Amino acid sequence: MKQGVTRVGLIGLGYIGAQVYERIRSQPELGLEIAYVHNRSAARLKGVPAELVLEDLAQSASRKPAVVVEMAHPDYTRRHAEQILSHASYLPLSVTALADDPLRERLVAQATRSGTRLLIPHGALIGIDNLVEWRHLWEKVEITFIKNPANIDFSESGYEKTIVAETVVYAGPARGIARLYPRNVNTMICCALATTGLDRCQAKLIASPGLKVAITEIKAVARDGLMLTMRKETPVVGVSGTEVFESTMRSILRSANAGPAMDFV
């Protein structure tokens, strides 16, 4: 192990994971090195050196990662995060898993015991520093996503209507949308955890046929009348905005800094 280098375990080698893997491998000046790569499908691992492949996540500690990044599915957090936090910090891109309060509390407790950290990536959430810094002031927070229905994964939502015009497919507490659209609303859950909580933060998902970008709108109102509004438009690939890779790399780099048991990076 090189001195001063942060060892990173990668779970998932899909659209985001493959880019993260290549960036770390090709830019040693970042001060990162691959501890291991785990992927459910062996076909995705073609080209990854055999010594970097980890088939069983129960063996994660043997590779001595400082941080493990999940870029696959929220089930990995449910099944493996507590064990991983016993020896490494854990950065899940599938933030919707953390809408489960008992799970999140167990993970924070494990991180506290082990001296590791549960890291919540800022992802596509703009203005997270301000949202976190002023979290004690927020009275009302609303976050809205507007996407082409082709960029929304409806598979777990039960929504079966044909969408031919702009349609609100969900409006309510952020907690409720996490289980319906787990691949689409990680940023919403991050926003809720960073501000008023999963039950008070209001989420709205709008499907808009023909839309060629993904739109995020945030409105936060404080008790003293302070109001923060933000809007972002970004190209989208699949269910993710194209900026997610760069924001993930930024989160990994920030994860090397010390902080509390649960932190936003």
Backbone hydrogen bonds, N-H to C=O, Kabsch-Sander energy under -0.5 kcal/mol:
donor,donor_aa,acceptor,acceptor_aa,energy
5,V,2,K,-1.5
6,T,31,G,-2.9
7,R,5,V,-0.6
8,V,33,E,-2.9
9,G,67,V,-2.5
10,L,36,Y,-2.5
11,I,69,V,-2.8
12,G,10,L,-0.6
12,G,38,H,-3.3
18,A,14,G,-2.6
19,Q,15,Y,-0.8
20,V,16,I,-2.3
21,Y,17,G,-2.6
22,E,18,A,-2.2
23,R,19,Q,-2.4
24,I,20,V,-2.5
25,R,21,Y,-2.3
26,S,22,E,-2.3
27,Q,23,R,-1.4
30,L,27,Q,-2.0
31,G,28,P,-2.0
33,E,6,T,-2.2
35,A,8,V,-3.0
36,Y,8,V,-1.0
37,V,52,L,-2.8
38,H,10,L,-2.9
42,A,40,R,-0.6
44,R,41,S,-0.9
45,L,42,A,-1.3
46,K,43,A,-1.3
48,V,45,L,-2.5
52,L,49,P,-2.1
53,V,49,P,-0.6
53,V,50,A,-0.9
54,L,37,V,-2.5
55,E,53,V,-0.5
57,L,55,E,-0.6
59,Q,56,D,-2.2
60,S,57,L,-1.8
62,S,59,Q,-1.1
63,R,59,Q,-0.5
63,R,60,S,-1.9
64,K,61,A,-1.5
66,A,7,R,-2.8
67,V,7,R,-1.7
68,V,89,S,-2.5
69,V,9,G,-3.2
70,E,68,V,-0.5
70,E,91,L,-2.1
71,M,11,I,-3.1
71,M,69,V,-0.5
76,Y,73,H,-1.7
77,T,73,H,-0.5
77,T,74,P,-0.7
78,R,74,P,-1.7
79,R,75,D,-2.4
80,H,76,Y,-2.7
81,A,76,Y,-0.7
81,A,77,T,-1.1
84,I,80,H,-2.4
85,L,81,A,-2.8
86,S,83,Q,-1.0
87,H,84,I,-2.0
88,A,84,I,-2.0
89,S,66,A,-2.4
90,Y,117,R,-2.6
91,L,68,V,-3.1
93,L,70,E,-2.8
93,L,91,L,-0.6
95,V,93,L,-2.1
97,A,94,S,-1.7
98,L,95,V,-2.2
99,A,96,T,-1.8
100,D,97,A,-1.3
101,D,99,A,-0.9
104,R,100,D,-2.7
105,E,101,D,-2.8
106,R,102,P,-2.1
107,L,103,L,-2.4
108,V,104,R,-2.4
109,A,105,E,-2.2
110,Q,106,R,-2.5
111,A,107,L,-2.5
112,T,108,V,-2.4
113,R,109,A,-2.3
114,S,110,Q,-2.3
115,G,111,A,-1.4
116,T,111,A,-1.5
118,L,261,A,-3.5
119,L,90,Y,-3.1
119,L,117,R,-0.7
120,I,263,D,-3.3
125,L,122,H,-2.9
126,I,124,A,-0.8
128,I,125,L,-0.7
131,L,127,G,-2.3
132,V,128,I,-2.7
133,E,129,D,-2.5
134,W,130,N,-2.0
135,R,132,V,-1.5
137,L,134,W,-2.4
138,W,134,W,-0.8
139,E,221,V,-3.1
140,K,221,V,-2.1
142,E,219,K,-2.7
143,I,202,Q,-2.6
144,T,217,E,-2.9
145,F,204,K,-2.8
146,I,215,I,-2.3
147,K,206,I,-2.6
151,N,148,N,-2.6
152,I,149,P,-1.5
154,F,152,I,-0.9
157,S,154,F,-1.4
158,G,154,F,-0.9
160,E,158,G,-0.6
164,V,162,T,-0.7
167,T,207,A,-2.8
169,V,167,T,-0.7
169,V,205,L,-2.4
170,Y,205,L,-1.3
172,G,203,A,-2.3
174,A,201,C,-2.4
175,R,198,L,-2.4
176,G,173,P,-0.9
177,I,173,P,-0.9
178,A,174,A,-1.1
179,R,175,R,-0.6
180,L,176,G,-0.6
181,Y,177,I,-2.4
184,N,181,Y,-1.6
185,V,181,Y,-1.4
189,I,185,V,-1.9
190,C,186,N,-2.3
191,C,187,T,-2.4
192,A,188,M,-2.3
193,L,189,I,-2.6
194,A,190,C,-1.9
195,T,191,C,-0.9
195,T,192,A,-0.8
197,G,192,A,-2.5
201,C,197,G,-2.3
202,Q,141,V,-2.5
203,A,172,G,-3.6
204,K,143,I,-2.0
205,L,170,Y,-2.3
206,I,145,F,-2.9
206,I,204,K,-0.5
207,A,167,T,-3.1
208,S,147,K,-3.1
208,S,206,I,-0.5
211,L,208,S,-1.9
214,A,234,T,-3.1
215,I,146,I,-2.5
216,T,232,K,-2.6
217,E,144,T,-2.4
218,I,230,M,-2.7
219,K,142,E,-2.6
220,A,228,L,-2.9
221,V,140,K,-3.2
222,A,226,L,-3.4
223,R,137,L,-2.2
225,G,222,A,-1.7
228,L,220,A,-3.0
230,M,218,I,-2.4
232,K,216,T,-2.5
234,T,214,A,-2.1
237,V,240,S,-3.2
240,S,237,V,-2.2
242,T,235,P,-2.1
244,V,241,G,-1.7
247,S,243,E,-2.1
248,T,244,V,-2.3
249,M,245,F,-2.3
250,R,246,E,-2.1
251,S,247,S,-2.1
252,I,248,T,-2.4
253,L,249,M,-2.4
254,R,250,R,-2.2
255,S,251,S,-1.5
256,A,253,L,-0.9
257,N,254,R,-1.7
263,D,118,L,-2.2
265,V,120,I,-2.5
265,V,263,D,-0.5
